């Protein structure tokens, strides 16, 4: 059996609401009546802020499913904080730091997500059906490179902002739309796949990992050098058809990073560099 808890604001909040305690991990051992949230700068009982419904249903192997819905979901902060099991669904938009330090389980956001989605996550899955802000899977300001995402998977069906995967060390980020500037800035490991376009300088200061861009790249740093042209690449066990240019960098970081971009959509970058290659296109990378 699966236990389901549905939360709906009693009134549309006009301040941020932190819900760090409202995770399947906490609610598997603590009654919801004994939990609290931060309503702006006030610590209040969860039942004072939310109308709560609870029931059980078949399936789920004794997991807990938490649902946030109704007006004001965009005010929620720290949804899924440190969760390691179960499932959380947000039926709307969500505020910053959703999935922060997530260690397992599944977080589904049916609207848009604000900045720092999946920041410092270690495992689990996050799926956003709308757009996401900046620093998806990233570290916090002032932390060392490698302090960001270390495992798990983030899938964004829309677009995302800048600094995607900032300082990440592992895991996979998949964006079906486009992203902004500095994708993979300072990343040390993991994979980022962008199906659309990106802005300036993907991979800046990266020292490991792989960035794949299937669309147009605004520009690549001079500290990246072209290594090869290949016909098709592999990602998560599947082949992506097409011609791709593979860059190594960021050489300022003594890097083993790989920046892989569409050949046809980036002739403004590749045309001048292709004559430097000593070998023809390879079959697959």
C-alpha positions in Angstrom: 0.0 0.0 0.0 1.0 3.6 -0.6 0.3 6.4 1.8 -0.7 9.7 0.1 -0.6 13.1 1.6 -2.0 16.1 -0.2 -1.1 19.7 0.8 -3.0 22.8 -0.2 -2.4 26.3 1.1 -5.3 27.5 3.3 -4.7 31.0 1.8 -2.6 32.1 -1.1 0.7 33.0 0.7 2.5 36.3 0.0 5.8 35.2 1.5 8.1 32.3 0.9 7.2 29.0 2.7 10.0 26.6 3.5 8.9 22.9 3.7 12.1 21.1 4.6 10.3 18.7 6.9 7.6 17.7 4.5 9.4 14.8 2.8 8.6 11.1 2.7 11.6 10.4 4.9 10.3 12.6 7.7 6.6 11.8 7.4 7.4 8.0 7.5 8.3 8.4 11.2 6.7 11.7 12.3 3.0 12.6 12.3 2.3 15.6 10.1 0.7 17.4 13.0 4.0 17.5 14.8 5.9 19.1 11.8 6.5 22.8 11.1 7.2 25.1 8.2 8.8 28.5 7.9 6.1 31.0 6.8 8.3 34.0 5.9 10.3 34.5 9.1 7.9 32.7 11.3 8.1 29.1 12.4 4.5 27.8 12.4 2.7 24.5 12.6 2.2 22.8 9.2 -1.5 22.4 9.8 -1.8 26.2 10.3 -0.6 26.8 6.8 -2.0 23.8 4.8 -5.2 21.9 4.4 -4.1 18.3 4.4 -5.8 15.2 3.0 -4.5 11.7 3.7 -5.4 8.3 2.3 -3.9 5.0 1.2 -4.0 3.3 -2.2 -2.7 0.2 -3.9 0.8 0.1 -5.2 3.9 1.9 -4.2 5.5 -0.8 -2.0 4.8 1.0 1.2 6.2 4.3 -0.1 4.8 7.8 0.7 3.5 10.1 -2.0 3.3 13.8 -1.2 1.3 16.1 -3.4 1.5 19.9 -3.4 -1.3 21.6 -5.4 -3.4 24.7 -5.6 -2.6 28.4 -5.5 0.8 29.5 -4.2 3.0 26.5 -5.0 5.5 28.9 -6.5 6.1 30.2 -3.0 7.4 26.8 -1.8 11.1 26.5 -1.0 13.2 23.4 -0.4 10.7 21.0 -1.7 12.2 17.5 -1.4 15.1 18.6 0.9 17.4 15.7 1.5 14.7 13.2 0.5 16.0 9.7 0.0 12.8 7.7 -0.8 9.2 8.0 -1.9 7.8 10.5 -4.3 6.8 14.2 -4.3 4.6 15.8 -7.0 4.1 19.6 -7.4 1.0 20.3 -9.5 2.2 23.8 -10.4 5.3 26.0 -10.3 7.8 25.7 -7.5 10.3 28.1 -5.9 14.1 27.8 -5.6 16.1 25.0 -4.2 13.7 22.2 -5.0 15.5 18.8 -4.6 18.3 20.5 -2.7 20.7 17.8 -1.4 18.3 15.1 -2.6 19.6 11.6 -2.0 16.9 9.4 -3.6 13.3 9.1 -4.5 11.5 11.0 -7.2 10.5 14.7 -7.5 8.0 15.6 -10.3 7.2 19.3 -11.0 4.4 19.7 -13.4 5.0 23.5 -13.9 8.2 25.6 -13.8 11.1 25.4 -11.4 13.0 28.3 -10.0 16.8 28.6 -9.5 19.1 25.9 -8.0 16.9 23.0 -8.9 18.6 19.8 -7.7 21.5 21.7 -6.3 24.0 19.4 -4.6 21.8 16.3 -5.2 23.4 12.9 -4.7 20.9 10.5 -6.2 17.3 10.1 -7.3 15.3 11.6 -10.2 13.9 15.1 -10.8 11.6 15.8 -13.7 10.3 19.2 -14.7 7.5 19.5 -17.3 8.0 23.2 -17.7 11.1 25.5 -17.6 13.8 25.8 -15.0 15.9 28.7 -13.7 19.7 28.9 -13.5 22.2 26.7 -11.6 20.3 23.5 -12.2 22.4 20.7 -10.4 24.9 23.4 -9.4 26.8 24.3 -6.3 26.1 27.3 -4.1 28.0 30.6 -4.5 31.4 30.5 -2.8 31.7 26.7 -2.7 34.5 24.8 -4.5 34.1 23.2 -7.9 32.9 19.7 -7.5 30.5 20.7 -4.7 27.5 20.6 -7.0 25.4 17.6 -8.2 27.2 14.2 -7.7 24.6 11.7 -8.8 21.1 11.2 -10.0 19.2 12.4 -13.0 17.5 15.8 -13.8 15.2 16.0 -16.8 13.8 19.4 -17.9 11.2 19.2 -20.7 11.4 23.0 -21.4 14.2 25.5 -21.3 16.7 26.4 -18.6 18.7 29.4 -17.5 22.5 29.9 -17.2 25.2 28.1 -15.3 23.6 24.7 -15.7 25.6 22.1 -13.8 27.8 24.7 -12.2 30.5 22.8 -10.3 28.8 19.4 -10.8 30.8 16.2 -10.3 28.5 13.4 -11.4 25.0 12.5 -12.5 23.1 13.5 -15.7 21.2 16.6 -16.6 19.0 16.5 -19.7 17.3 19.6 -21.1 14.9 19.1 -24.0 14.8 22.8 -24.8 17.6 25.5 -24.8 19.8 26.9 -22.0 21.7 30.1 -21.3 25.3 31.0 -20.9 28.1 29.1 -19.1 26.6 25.6 -19.2 28.8 23.3 -17.2 30.9 26.1 -15.7 33.5 24.5 -13.5 32.1 21.0 -13.8 34.3 18.1 -12.8 32.3 15.1 -14.0 28.9 13.9 -15.1 26.9 14.5 -18.3 24.9 17.4 -19.6 22.7 17.0 -22.7 21.1 20.1 -24.3 18.7 19.3 -27.1 18.3 22.9 -28.1 20.7 25.9 -28.3 23.0 27.4 -25.6 24.5 30.8 -25.1 28.1 31.8 -24.6 31.0 29.6 -23.4 29.7 26.2 -22.4 32.3 24.3 -20.4 34.2 27.3 -19.1 36.7 26.2 -16.4 35.5 22.6 -16.6 38.0 19.9 -15.7 36.0 16.8 -16.4 32.7 15.5 -17.6 30.9 15.8 -20.9 28.6 18.5 -22.4 26.6 17.7 -25.5 24.8 20.4 -27.4 22.5 19.3 -30.3 21.6 22.9 -31.3 23.5 26.1 -31.9 26.3 27.3 -29.6 26.8 31.1 -29.4 30.6 30.8 -29.0 33.3 28.5 -27.6 36.2 29.7 -25.5 39.6 29.9 -27.1 40.9 27.7 -24.4 39.1 24.7 -26.0 40.7 23.0 -29.0 39.0 20.8 -31.6 40.0 17.2 -31.3 37.9 15.3 -33.9 34.8 15.2 -36.0 32.6 12.1 -35.5 29.5 10.6 -37.1 27.1 9.9 -34.2 27.6 9.9 -30.5 26.3 7.7 -27.6 24.5 8.9 -24.6 23.0 6.7 -21.9 23.2 3.6 -24.1 21.5 5.2 -27.1 23.0 6.5 -30.3 22.4 10.1 -31.4 22.6 10.5 -35.1 24.4 13.3 -36.8 27.8 14.9 -37.3 29.5 16.3 -34.2 32.7 18.3 -33.4 34.5 17.2 -30.2 36.4 19.9 -28.2 38.8 19.2 -25.3 39.0 21.7 -22.5 39.1 23.9 -20.6 42.9 23.8 -21.1 43.3 26.5 -18.5 42.2 23.8 -15.9 44.4 21.0 -17.3 41.1 19.4 -18.3 39.9 16.0 -19.4 36.5 17.6 -20.2 34.6 17.1 -23.5 32.4 19.6 -25.3 30.5 18.0 -28.1 28.5 20.2 -30.4 26.5 19.7 -33.6 28.6 20.2 -36.7 25.9 21.4 -39.0 24.4 23.9 -36.6 27.8 25.4 -35.6 29.6 26.0 -38.9 30.3 29.5 -37.6 32.6 27.8 -35.0 33.8 24.7 -36.8 34.7 25.9 -40.3 37.8 27.8 -39.2 39.0 25.0 -36.9 38.4 21.9 -39.0 41.5 22.4 -41.2 43.6 22.0 -38.1 42.5 18.3 -37.8 44.9 15.7 -39.1 42.3 12.9 -39.6 38.9 12.6 -41.3 35.6 12.1 -39.4 35.4 9.0 -37.3 32.4 6.7 -37.3 31.2 7.1 -33.7 32.3 8.5 -30.4 
